[in-house]
Amino acid sequence: MSKQQDVIEMTAKLYKIRDSVRSLLGSQFQSRMKEYGDLLTTVMKERQLDAIAAATFLGNAVENPFLQIQILSAAVELVEPSEVPA
């Protein structure tokens, strides 16, 4: 498998994670993404990391798997925000 294909597959998995978290959180999705996005932004600036690296750093600091995927979803939102329905 080529590196480009690996990146495409990983990106698709990240979007699926975000979509799953959106479904699970429902109306709380936007507020949670804002909360964790702000936290990620702080970590990104302090540690000079990109969004996914900051999410990995924070995810390793918590033991709750659902919190880990919410943080990862927030990183995806930072990189490519969801379209908000009108």
Phi, psi and omega in degrees: 000137181282160179299319180298318179294322176300316181296317179298317180293320178294319178299316179299319178296319179296319177295321178295321177299312180301317181296322178294317179296320178301316179296318182289322182276335180058235185292346179273354186303307184299317182292323177292319180295324176296312181300309182286330176296319177297318178297315178299318180300318178298313180296320179300316181290315183293324185252002181053056181242158171278176186299316182290320177295321178293321177295321177296316178301310180292320179300325178289341182273349180242154182256350183278113183300323180292324175295321178300316182285334173294318178296317177297320177297321177297324177296318177298318178298323178295319182285316181215092183300147175294150172283127180271123180299143181286000000 
